[in-house]
Amino acid sequence: MEAVEREHEKIWASSRKTGTIDATQNIIDQLRRARESIQNDPASAQVTLAKLQAPVKASFDDMTGSLKTTRGGQNNYQKALDKLFRDKPLPSSEIDALTQHSNLINRAVYLHLLREGLFDVASRLQDEASQRADQQRDRQQANGLDVSTEHPLGLDQGLPEDMLHKFQVMHHILDELRSHHNLQPAMDWAEMNSEELQARGSNLGFELCRLQYARLLLDGRHDGVLSMDSIMHALQYAQAAFRPFQRQYSHEIYELMGAVAYFSNLDESPYHARLNTTSAWNDVALSFTREFCALLELSADSPLYIAATAGAIALPPILKVQAIMKTKRAEWTSQGELQVETPLPPTYQYHSIFVCPVSKEQSTDQNPPMMMPCGHVVCQDSLTRLSKGSKFKCPYCPTESSPAQATRIIL
């Protein structure tokens, strides 16, 4: 990795020192002066052009030499990358669980493109997937087979058809937050969805109001001292904006109000951290993205990105174990398990083990955890024994339910 970093620094330094731009500008200036000279004295055109030949050729030579240096650095950089990331065959399996579910792959790619704001590419993918689906239905119908009714992007699985428009709205609000520090679109969205956010226990609405209060308060600061106009403006805003959050965030609001008393030395006050907006804009943008996706019943991070990143991290140890087993002529016989524990970061580790509180047994794919309407969870086998095919009483509360009302959960 050190060789790659070294070559990267070299090519970065050479690209910043390249004389290509200067040589190009020099040629443009020479041609411009020659044109003005010929316009002023048309009779001197032949002499002017003859004098222009040598300096233009010299500038082109400088440009070519600079490009050669840059290209040489790129070649060395490429060699270092090839040496570090050698081409190795990826581990394969005879059974690919997603081969027969191309709509799920299209769905993951489509949602990833929407999350990244690549709406033109997402629309093109949707059009091409729909065309292929129509062609497949025509072939199935011509052959007398059952016609598939699945959406080509899997949008029939709980996702609204106007997903493109919803993510366009999200990226517009994010652009206003990050590029223009404009909180109003995000606050309008939070107010429009206040009931859903409150049901989730979200603090997005308060964080937006807190940042707006801090912005109004600090906008009029000069030499570390708050102006009285900005203080009055911020207090008037706080009186109306913080009222819905007074019961839940009373301590934070008192500290925000107390910061005004230190108008002359706010940086040295104990409330400076409450009004620090250095990372607040990025934090609010991330919080907004998380809540927006949650209301769409989507994860905050792209599943495709997580899967690709986790796969890239897991591949080296798997390839190494595979090479060792090939040398020893051994085979991995356990299905559904990785050959070696993968060193994934904590954010990519999902704990999926559940021990049934009734049977004290660990859940499996054949005996998954099931959540009853009351919110308590037991394993499938325990649910079957408790219900005996009819209504039963939850072992932890007086709620009665039937097995059909239980929902399988994935931790």
LUMLUM-938246 format. One record per residue: x, y, z of N, C-alpha, C, O in turn; residue in three letters. Coordinates in steps of 0.001 Angstrom, whole numbers, plus 500000, padded with zeros to 6 digits. Layout:
BEGIN
XYZXYZXYZXYZALA
...
***
This chain:
BEGIN
500827498791500000500000500000500000500862501260500000500463502288499452MET
502038501182500612502932502346500648503382502737499247503528503922498948GLU
503607501730498374504029502027497003502931502778496257503215503700495493ALA
501684502385496476500557503063495826500451504502496314500254505425495524VAL
500586504684497637500514506037498190501653506912497657501458508093497368GLU
502827506325497534503976507087497029503748507511495583503997508663495229ARG
503279506593494746503019506926493342501861507917493206501846508769492318GLU
500897507777494112499769508722494088500246510144494396499834511102493744HIS
501115510265495394501649511591495733502470512165494589502429513369494337GLU
503215511314493898504018511790492768503140512321491642503372513409491113LYS
502126511533491284501276511950490166500448513173490540500143514009489690ILE
500083513273491831499334514454492272500222515691492210499785516753491765TRP
501468515554492658502396516688492618502707517088491173502736518276490852ALA
502941516096490298503270516422488898502096517044488176502280517911487322SER
500878516607488513499702517180487857499494518629488267498989519432487482SER
499878518969489491499739520355489945500827521248489360500640522455489207ARG
501977520634489033503081521405488485503115521387486963503989522008486359LYS
502177520685486335502211520541484891502155521895484198501423522794484612THR
502946522021483132502971523279482397502057523281481196502125524195480374GLY
501193522269481070500308522172479905499383523378479814499215523955478740THR
498789523759480927497856524887480910498594526177480562498108526986479771ILE
499775526361481163500551527572480859500977527599479396500930528649478756ASP
501396526440478859501817526395477450500644526676476527500788527372475522ALA
499480526131476870498287526385476051497908527853476071497590528440475037THR
497946528443477266497618529860477364498634530714476608498280531740476027GLN
499900530285476617500947531015475889500675531000474390500846532014473713ASN
500245529835473867499915529744472440498740530655472096498755531343471076ILE
497727530654472954496556531513472720496952532981472705496490533740471853ILE
497805533388473644498246534793473695499047535163472452498872536253471908ASP
499919534276472000500715534548470801499835534684469563500040535586468751GLN
498863533798469417497955533874468274497110535145468329496828535764467303LEU
496713535518469536495910536729469682496718537976469297496208538867468618ARG
497994538032469740498833539182469385499104539219467881499134540288467271ARG
499301538028467289499544537984465841498318538461465076498445539165464074ALA
497133538083465542495920538524464861495755540039464951495369540680463973ARG
496043540610466108495932542070466250496958542779465369496676543828464789GLU
498151542192465279499186542817464438498794542801462972499006543782462259SER
498222541692462517497807541598461105496625542515460832496527543096459751ILE
495721542651461807494589543566461621495046545012461512494485545788460738GLN
496055545370462279496575546740462221497397546987460963497377548092460419ASN
498117545975460496498974546129459311498867544862458460499699543967458605ASP
497863544759457572497678543549456767498900543212455923499115542041455609PRO
499707544201455546500865543928454689501937543113455419502778542481454780ALA
501907543128456771502936542410457544502501540991457921503114540360458782SER
501451540496457280500910539187457646501935538086457459502095537229458328ALA
502645538102456307503583537025456027504739537017457018505161535955457477GLN
505249538196457346506355538297458299505904537885459706506616537187460428VAL
504696538340460074504175538012461417503991536519461592504337535965462636THR
503443535857460569503228534415460657504542533651460687504657532618461348LEU
505543534172459959506859533517459959507499533611461341508104532649461814ALA
507364534777461994507904534939463345507135534103464372507681533747465416LYS
505883533794464081505037533076465027505366531586465072505076530920466067LEU
505957531064464022506162529621463910507056529062465017506709528055465634GLN
508181529689465275509133529176466259508567529180467692508613528147468359ALA
508041530305468177507524530283469563506336529337469752506210528721470810PRO
505462529210468746504329528280468881504833526848468957504335526047469747VAL
505844526525468113506409525171468155507049524895469509506929523788470034LYS
507728525890470080508352525716471392507293525467472473507492524643473367ALA
506169526183472385505095525987473359504490524598473236504173523959474240SER
504328524127471982503811522776471776504786521727472318504364520712472872PHE
506077521972472159507075521042472688506991520982474216507072519907474811ASP
506825522157474844506682522181476299505432521399476740505465520660477724ASP
504340521577475998503094520888476320503267519377476202502818518623477065MET
503927518939475119504138517511474908505019516910476001504747515813476488THR
506076517629476386506951517131477445506226517013478771506426516051479513GLY
505375518002479073504625517958480319503651516784480329503485516119481352SER
503006516529479188502060515416479103502782514077479222502249513136479810LEU
504003513984478662504766512743478788505088512444480243504987511302480691LYS
505479513489480982505779513299482406504553512822483168504633511910483991THR
503407513455482881502164513062483561501766511642483196501358510865484059THR
501883511301481913501512509949481491502452508898482091502016507802482445ARG
503730509231482202504651508301482846504277508042484292504346506909484770GLY
503875509113484995503435508942486375502175508098486465502028507295487387GLY
501261508274485508500046507459485492500370505989485266499763505114485883GLN
501319505719484386501709504332484134502310503689485387501999502543485712ASN
503167504429486084503756503904487319502683503668488385502727502693489134ASN
501731504582488427500628504448489380499804503199489066499423502454489969TYR
499531502978487769498768501810487358499513500519487689498907499538488120GLN
500840500526487484501634499338487805501587499038489299501495497879489702LYS
501651500092490123501591499890491574500232499321491988500155498461492865ALA
499161499807491352497828499290491650497699497832491225497152497010491960LEU
498209497514490029498132496136489544498917495183490442498520494037490655ASP
500049495685490967500867494842491837500172494583493167500263493491493727LYS
499469495612493669498788495472494954497512494641494811497259493734495603LEU
496718494962493796495449494262493590495605493306492397495156493591491287PHE
496230492206492655496449491238491591495136490573491202494247490361492028ARG
495048490257489929493842489634489409493729488208489940494574487355489667ASP
492664487972490705492441486643491258491019486196490916490105487020490882LYS
490827484920490668489465484436490404488625484525491668489063484119492745PRO
487426485054491532486540485190492677485926483843493014485703483023492123LEU
485647483600494307485006482339494678483616482255494076482852483219494130PRO
483291481124493512482010480955492851481237479824493498481789479026494256SER
479976479769493195479113478711493717478223478219492596477812478990491728SER
477933476947492619477061476404491594475628476865491782474828476845490846GLU
475313477277492990473952477719493284473967479222493561474591479675494520ILE
473289479979492729473166481412492923471721481715493280470823481560492453ASP
471502482149494516470137482333495003469390483427494255468159483440494268ALA
470106484359493594469444485485492943469298485304491441468808486204490758LEU
469716484149490911469638483947489466468211484065488961467967484648487904THR
467274483515489711465883483524489290465112484748489790463892484822489646GLN
465834485704490379465159486893490927465855488159490424466341488966491216HIS
465898488321489109466551489503488539465853490785488948466481491842489001SER
464545490704489242463822491914489649464343492447490977464328493656491210ASN
464811491541491860465362491999493141466703492712492931466993493707493596LEU
467513492199492008468786492863491694468517494228491081469147495218491453ILE
467573494280490132467214495566489522466703496542490566466992497738490509ASN
465937496020491525465389496875492577466499497486493422466476498679493722ARG
467482496652493808468589497143494626469396498197493875469762499222494451ALA
469677497954492590470435498926491792469631500202491605470173501304491702VAL
468337500054491337467459501214491112467409502115492353467553503333492249TYR
467203501507493521467135502296494755468481502931495081468523504046495601LEU
469574502247494786470900502824495015471106504056494132471643505063494593HIS
470689503983492883470822505133491988469988506305492477470414507458492394LEU
468792506006492988467951507086493517468591507721494746468565508943494894LEU
469162506913495620469823507446496816470990508353496442471245509354497111ARG
471705507995495359472857508786494929472462509990494094473322510794493733GLU
471186510133493779470732511267492990470959511121491496470893512111490768GLY
471227509902491018471451509652489588470109509319488945469863508178488554LEU
469245510325488841467871510086488423467760509724486940466899508926486570PHE
468605510288486095468564509952484672468918508482484455468266507786483677ASP
469958508018485151470359506616485015469276505704485581468993504651485010VAL
468667506100486702467598505288487296466397505190486361465801504122486227ALA
466040506297485716464915506280484773465231505384483577464370504653483088SER
466482505452483115466872504598481992466803503120482391466349502288481606ARG
467245502796483591467171501418484078465726500958484167465407499827483800LEU
464856501826484650463439501469484763462829501201483392462082500237483219GLN
463148502055482415462610501871481066463104500561480450462319499804479880ASP
464406500298480566464956499083479962464438497833480664464168496823480014GLU
464298497895482002463760496745482731462311496484482344461896495331482229ALA
461544497540482144460142497376481733460057496782480327459206495934480058SER
460939497227479435460941496682478074461276495191478086460623494401477404GLN
462291494806478859462652493385478933461525492568479553461261491443479127ARG
460859493136480561459749492421481194458598492231480212457982491165480182ALA
458296493264479397457229493148478396457573492085477354456708491310476947ASP
458827492049476926459247491038475960459141489637476545458729488703475855GLN
459511489486477816459421488170478455457967487738478591457654486564478393GLN
457076488666478925455655488322479039455096487901477685454298486967477602ARG
455516488592476619455046488229475278455491486818474918454722486051474338ASP
456754486466475265457244485120474971456487484075475789456148483006475282ARG
456224484392477064455487483451477911454065483252477396453536482140477386GLN
453461484364476967452098484265476450452059483488475141451133482709474914GLN
453060483689474272453108482967472997453321481480473207452832480670472420ALA
454049481105474266454313479695474542453258479062475429453379477899475813ASN
452225479824475755451148479277476571451496479117478024450852478336478724GLY
452511479840478513452931479748479904452231480798480750451640481744480229LEU
452303480621482047451734481607482963452526482907482863453754482899482942ASP
451827484011482690452480485302482520452846485862483885452009485926484785VAL
454120486273484034454584486840485301453982488219485518453923489036484599SER
453537488467486745452950489769487088453862490591487979453464491654488454THR
455076490118488212456003490851489077456480492118488395456697492141487184GLU
456642493170489181457188494420488653458669494219488344459375493613489149HIS
459170494711487196460575494464486829461581495042487806462734494612487827PRO
461166496017488621462072496588489618461649496233491036462161496790492007LEU
460716495307491142460288494896492469459538495970493217459487495943494447GLY
458945496931492497458238498017493168456860497580493650456147498358494284LEU
456484496333493350455220495820493864455378495236495261454420494708495825ASP
456584495327495823456860494751497130456953495844498192457964495985498880GLN
455887496598498303455801497603499355456397498953499016456418499833499877GLY
456883499160497798457463500444497428456492501208496533455894500619495633LEU
456325502508496763455409503283495923455977503512494533457192503515494336PRO
455078503704493571455496503908492192456210505250492008457045505394491115GLU
455877506234492859456473507564492711457762507697493513458086508776494007ASP
458502506581493638459748506598494393460744507595493807461483508238494553MET
460773507729492495461677508674491839461402510094492311462330510827492652LEU
460139510484492333459792511842492768460147512064494231460609513141494606HIS
459930511042495058460214511195496484461708511439496718462075512287497531LYS
462560510711496020463997510914496204464461512218495558465457512792495999PHE
463782512691494548464093514014494002463833515087495050464610516031495191GLN
462739514935495781462439515864496876463528515783497945463979516810498455VAL
463950514564498283464981514399499308466279515082498901466886515782499711MET
466712514890497661467978515482497224467871516999497093468859517707497291HIS
466693517501496763466520518963496738466703519553498130467373520572498298HIS
466104518905499128466235519392500509467678519262500981468192520165501641ILE
468344518146500653469741517969501048470639519009500390471576519504501016LEU
470363519341499139471163520356498459470991521714499127471955522467499268ASP
469762522030499541469530523291500243470259523308501584470765524351501998GLU
470317522171502262470994522107503549472504522249503401473129523066504077LEU
473092521440502501474544521376502409475142522529501623476174523072502017ARG
474520522910500529475114523918499646474720525336500015475514526263499857SER
473500525514500503473005526873500744472704527147502213472340528268502568HIS
472853526130503079472541526284504507471135526860504697470904527734505532HIS
470210526339503893468817526764503955468011525677504655467850524581504120ASN
467507525973505841466797524985506645465304524924506362464637523981506787LEU
464769525908505655463319526007505509462697524801504818461689524300505317GLN
463236524292503688462617523097503076462595521895504007461610521157504042PRO
463680521689504767463716520561505697462709520751506828462057519792507241ALA
462574521975507332461618522225508395460190522068507895459335521573508629MET
459914522481506654458573522283506080458255520792505965457137520365506253ASP
459252520002505541459028518565505421458804517934506797457934517077506953TRP
459589518356507794459444517816509148458076518156509735457468517334510421ALA
457598519360509466456280519749509970455179518949509272454198518552509901GLU
455348518715507962454357517954507201454263516510507688453196515898507638MET
455395515968508162455430514576508608455644514480510116456228513512510603ASN
455174515475510846455443515546512284454857514351513041455487513851513974SER
453666513885512660453044512774513380453868511499513231454099510786514207GLU
454312511214511998455124510013511782456462510109512503456949509117513045GLU
457063511311512513458346511486513188458200511329514702459061510741515356LEU
457112511855515253456881511708516690456650510252517058457105509791518104GLN
455945509533516201455704508116516470457011507321516469457125506315517169ALA
457981507761515697459290507107515659460208507566516782461276506990516986ARG
459799508596517511460661509149518547461814509949517979462870510056518603GLY
461615510517516787462674511262516120462860512645516744461896513265517194SER
464102513120516766464402514461517260464783515407516124465361516467516365ASN
464456515023514872464838515833513715464243517228513784464939518211513529LEU
462958517328514125462319518637514178463014519580515146463233520750514831GLY
463362519074516328464044519917517308465443520286516839465870521424517029PHE
466172519342516225467515519633515745467500520714514669468391521563514633GLU
466510520691513805466398521727512776466131523091513409466743524089513028LEU
465210523128514380464909524394515058466122524888515856466398526087515891CYS
466838523967516491468030524354517262469086524973516354469704525979516705ARG
469292524363515176470288524894514254469865526243513695470699527127513501LEU
468579526403513438468089527693512950468256528774514012468620529908513700GLN
467990528421515265468182529369516373469648529770516484469962530952516626TYR
470551528783516418471983529076516496472426529952515326473251530850515492ALA
471884529690514165472266530485512991471819531934513153472587532857512880ARG
470580532136513597470083533503513790470884534227514862471148535423514745LEU
471268533504515901471998534122517011473419534498516601473924535545517006LEU
474070533648515797475481533858515471475698534702514225476811535166513979LEU
474648534908513436474821535680512200475267537119512465475983537718511662ASP
474833537662513601475191539047513887476376539193514815476552540254515415GLY
477195538163514954478335538224515880479524538897515204479864538576514066ARG
480142539816515899481322540531515410482380540507516506482132540926517637HIS
483568540008516153484676539929517110484281539169518370484680539527519478ASP
483483538102518182483105537261519313481971537790520154481604537159521146GLY
481390538948519789480311539556520574479018539486519772478989539837518592VAL
477937539027520427476642538936519759475988540303519707476039541060520676LEU
475376540616518580474663541888518453473278541771519069472702540683519100SER
472740542878519559471423542865520181470330542544519166469328541923519520MET
470508542955517909469507542652516888469409541146516653468314540594516556ASP
470563540490516562470539539044516339469976538319517552469286537311517400SER
470259538819518766469724538195519980468206538286520003467529537297520282ILE
467663539473519709466215539653519724465547538813518637464492538217518855MET
466177538777517467465617537982516377465591536508516740464599535826516487HIS
466683536004517336466765534600517712465768534263518825465154533196518802ALA
465604535168519799464671534916520900463230534909520411462426534094520864LEU
462896535805519494461543535804518931461260534506518189460165533952518278GLN
462266534026517454462096532750516753461948531611517751461087530748517578TYR
462783531595518805462764530512519783461436530450520526460963529363520859ALA
460828531608520789459575531644521535458471530862520818457641530214521457GLN
458472530929519494457443530208518738457895528808518334457101527869518378ALA
459160528656517941459620527381517385459812526312518448459538525140518192ALA
460282526691519648460588525701520675459377525283521507459468524359522314PHE
458249525957521313457082525658522145456627524197522020456344523581523047ARG
456541523605520806456104522201520733457091521211521363456721520079521672PRO
458357521640521555459382520730522087459708521011523552460636520418524102PHE
458954521912524188459329522359525522459297521234526549460173521168527412GLN
458318520358526474458198519305527481459309518265527316459883517818528309ARG
459620517874526074460583516800525844462026517265525916462899516517526354GLN
462288518518525481463672519004525405463859520253526267464570521177525872TYR
463232520283527427463280521490528264464716521808528693465108522975528698SER
465505520793529053466880521041529509467713521668528399468434522636528640HIS
467621521125527179468386521675526058467945523094525733468769523950525410GLU
466641523340525819466135524688525504466625525696526532466995526814526171ILE
466634525316527822467127526222528860468592526578528609468995527724528809TYR
469383525606528176470794525890527910470955526803526689471820527678526675GLU
470127526598525676470189527469524502469811528899524869470412529853524375LEU
468808529045525742468413530383526178469484530999527082469741532201527023MET
470110530152527926471126530663528836472360531168528135473102531983528683GLY
472589530688526918473771531131526174473719532620525864474759533252525677ALA
472513533186525807472369534617525489473032535484526545473526536570526240VAL
473047535006527799473651535795528878475142535995528668475727536905529255ALA
475767535169527848477202535282527583477433535911526209478315535484525463TYR
476631536930525880476698537528524541478073538133524257478464538244523095PHE
478808538525525292480099539180525061481265538193525023482325538531524496SER
481106536998525558482189535991525546481596534595525371481813533714526203ASN
480855534398524298480149533139524076481108531969523942480810530872524415LEU
482261532184523302483203531080523088483753530521524388484170529363524436ASP
483762531326525444484278530878526732483169530418527670483443530050528813GLU
481936530433527211480811530064528060480635528555528122481138527846527251SER
479928528044529134479677526587529213478670526105528177478462524901528028PRO
478034527049527448477032526665526457477564526764525031476799526686524070TYR
478854526934524900479427527088523559479175525847522696478915525963521499HIS
479252524666523305479069523428522537477665523325521964477475522763520885ALA
476663523871522687475287523817522210475084524625520936474201524322520134ARG
475902525650520753475742526530519592476833526320518550476929527079517586LEU
477650525298518740478717525025517777478112524410516518477522523331516582ASN
478251525082515378477644524624514122478678524080513147478396523952511956THR
479883523756513641480940523284512742480518522042511977480651521985510754THR
480007521044512695479566519802512055478053519650512067477524518616511658SER
477356520681512537475899520558512703475176520376511371474199519632511292ALA
475650521052510327474961520958509031475053519544508468474069519006507961TRP
476209518960508558476360517594508063475574516604508932474991515648508420ASN
475561516841510249474810515954511146473313516027510854472628515005510840ASP
472813517226510624471381517386510332471038516748508990469980516137508844VAL
471938516889508004471698516265506697471625514747506824470759514114506219ALA
472536514156507612472511512707507817471249512275508563470642511256508234LEU
470862513057509566469656512735510328468418512830509443467518511996509531SER
468379513856508587467243514006507676467167512827506707466087512290506464PHE
468316512423506151468342511284505226467832510027505907467059509267505325THR
468269509809507150467845508623507901466329508628508126465673507605507932ARG
465777509760508528464337509828508805463525509752507522462460509136507498GLU
464018510374506454463305510339505174463195508900504679462122508458504269PHE
464305508176504719464300506786504264463463505914505196462821504964504747CYS
463466506230506487462689505430507439461199505537507150460476504546507259ALA
460730506725506783459317506888506457458952506172505172457782505865504944LEU
459940505901504330459707505094503126459928503610503401459880502783502490LEU
460175503281504697460454501905505124461702501363504432461745500207504013GLU
462716502223504320464003501840503754465093502091504789464919502910505691LEU
466203501397504661467335501605505564468008502936505243467885503455504134SER
468716503478506220469382504766506017470501504656504997470735505597504238ALA
471200503524504964472288503303504011471820502395502885470924501570503065ASP
472430502557501736472080501747500580472478500287500821473653500016501066SER
471535499339500759471899497922500921472912497462499883473758496618500176PRO
472835498009498665473785497619497633475195498064498010476155497318497819LEU
475320499278498546476624499774498967477173498948500124478355498607500144TYR
476310498626501089476748497830502237477198496441501788478232495940502230ILE
476404495823500901476751494478500431478056494488499649478894493603499824ALA
478232495496498780479458495559497976480679495832498856481733495224498668ALA
480534496743499814481654497066500692482017495885501590483188495536501737THR
480981495271502194481240494112503052481856492969502248482738492265502740ALA
481393492786501015481963491752500168483418492009499831484235491088499828GLY
483744493278499544485135493614499230486046493403500435487195492987500288ALA
485525493691501629486324493473502848486491491982503124487546491538503577ILE
485444491223502849485465489796503189486225488953502172486674487856502506ALA
486382489433500947486992488613499900488435488172500197488731486989500032LEU
489344489057500624490739488622500820490898487425501745491565486465501361PRO
490308487430502970490477486225503809489815484992503212490319483881503381PRO
488688485168502513488028484014501906488892483423500798489010482204500680ILE
489500484296499980490382483826498910491605483119499481492075482121498935LEU
492111483654500589493284483046501205492953481648501729493717480707501510LYS
491822481508502416491404480203502933491135479241501790491466478058501869VAL
490529479762500720490245478912499565491542478383498944491613477221498545GLN
492571479246498865493848478810498306494505477755499198495087476788498706ALA
494405477954500528494994476975501452494286475633501338494931474586501302ILE
492962475667501281492200474424501188492449473725499858492449472496499788MET
492661474513498798492958473909497499494316473216497537494488472139496966LYS
495279473844498215496603473231498335496541471927499118497220470957498781THR
495713471912500176495585470718501012494531469748500482494269468702501075LYS
493933470123499347492907469299498715491752469003499675491250467883499760ARG
491358470049500387490229469929501314489032470691500751489182471516499850ALA
487847470409501286486625471063500838485839471534502048485871470928503119GLU
485120472656501834484274473183502902482896472549502753482258472693501710TRP
482440471858503774481216471071503658480008471720504323478876471338504025THR
480208472677505203479082473297505915478384474298505003479004475242504515SER
477096474086504779476337474999503932475777476138504776475477475978505959GLN
475648477290504128475103478456504815476048479105505788475621479961506562GLY
477310478740505788478294479325506693479527479752505909479904479115504925GLU
480145480828506354481391481268505740482545480398506220482491479819507305LEU
483569480314505414484708479476505760485546480076506880486257479355507580GLN
485467481393507052486281482066508056485535483320508494484762483898507730VAL
485774483723509711485127484936510207485697486159509488486915486311509392GLU
484832487020508990485271488185508217485413489400509128484553489633509978THR
486482490179508965486734491345509843485932492575509409486512493560508952PRO
484620492526509547483787493655509169483798494715510269483917494377511446LEU
483674496000509902483612497055510925482332496934511737481380496293511294PRO
482295497538512916481109497391513791479808497817513133478763497227513406PRO
479847498845512260478611499313511634478034498300510657476867498402510280THR
478842497316510239478379496311509295478098494968509969477898493962509289TYR
478081494950511288477821493720512014476388493738512536476012494604513326GLN
475603492777512086474196492696512458473976491406513253474238490308512762TYR
473493491558514480473304490416515366471944489790515058470904490378515354HIS
471958488605514467470726487958514039470364486750514891469503485965514493SER
470995486574516054470708485414516906469598485776517890469656486817518545ILE
468600484922517990467489485140518925467253483846519699467142482772519108PHE
467178483953521005466898482805521868465464482933522369465104483918523014VAL
464665481940522070463247481978522443463112482011523965463693481166524646CYS
462360482969524515462210483039525973461358481908526543461358481683527753PRO
460628481192525675459779480089526147460539478771526124460615478071527134VAL
461100478436524967461798477149524830463278477230525175463935476201525337SER
463813478456525291465242478681525568466131478130524452467304477838524683LYS
465582477987523250466333477494522105466643478641521148465888479608521046GLU
467772478512520447468173479537519488467370479384518202467129478269517738GLN
466960480512517633466166480474516410467027480025515225468244480212515215SER
466367479432514234467013479010513003466145479424511828465080480011512016THR
466600479118510609465788479417509435464495478610509443463465479072508954ASP
464553477412509996463349476586510069462488476927511284461302476596511316GLN
463072477580512272462357477953513494462621479436513783463295479768514758ASN
462086480331512931462406481764513033461658482446514171460665481911514666PRO
462122483619514590461388484391515603460111484980515016460106485465513885PRO
459039484936515784457731485442515355457231486462516371457248486206517575MET
456789487609515888456293488660516772454773488648516770454138488682515716MET
454205488599517955452756488613518111452234490049518099453027490977518259MET
450929490265517915450390491633517849450715492490519065450772493716518964PRO
450929491852520216451240492617521427452683493097521449453049493918522290CYS
453513492590520526454904493012520456455880492027521050457085492196520865GLY
455425491002521756456320489984522307456708488993521221455957488763520273HIS
457897488407521375458464487550520335458794486188520912459384486078521987VAL
458404485150520182458767483776520505459132483071519201458870483596518119VAL
459728481898519295460073481146518093458835480457517510457818480296518185CYS
458947480059516256457838479455515540457332478183516237456124477982516363GLN
458253477330516685457845476092517347457081476374518632456085475713518926ASP
457547477354519397456842477709520638455470478283520332454505478014521048SER
455381479077519262454100479650518864453120478535518489451942478597518842LEU
453603477523517778452752476407517376452268475618518599451105475222518667THR
453162475395519554452767474651520755451780475439521611450867474862522202ARG
451963476752521676451075477578522491449684477684521879448678477645522587LEU
449639477816520571448359478085519910447558476826519627446333476831519753SER
448235475743519244447563474504518845446526474766517761445474474130517709LYS
446864475747516878446015476030515729444851476950516009444071477217515096GLY
444688477453517228443564478345517551444084479552518323445293479715518492SER
443169480395518789443569481567519551444261481166520845443934480145521451LYS
445210481976521254445949481668522476446301482964523191446203484049522618PHE
446705482840524426447075483980525246448586484101525280449292483110525468LYS
449076485311525100450515485556525138451072485147526500450463485464527522CYS
452205484456526544452758484024527842453284485170528692453674484947529838PRO
453309486399528160453881487519528912452892488655529157453194489585529904TYR
451717488588528537450716489625528761449335489024528491449250487925527944CYS
448264489706528854446927489121528702446377489155527275445243488729527055PRO
447146489648526301446637489796524937446410488431524295447236487527524422THR
445275488292523601444970487081522866445151487331521370444861488419520872GLU
445622486330520679445831486462519232445804485084518606445755484073519306SER
445836485048517274445854483780516547447212483640515836447895484644515636SER
447611482438515455448905482272514774449011483064513480450104483483513096PRO
447890483273512806447923484009511534448313485475511734448778486125510798ALA
448125485998512953448447487410513221449916487621513548450379488761513592GLN
450651486555513777452085486663514099452875486975512844452541486515511752ALA
453925487760513011454769488198511886456197487740512106456755487896513192THR
456779487173511061458185486778511159459063488025511153458840488939510359ARG
460044488064512019460936489214512089462373488777511775462769487634512007ILE
463114489712511251464532489492510947465333490498511741465218491701511509ILE
466136490033512668466900490920513553468141491430512860468908492191513450LEU
***
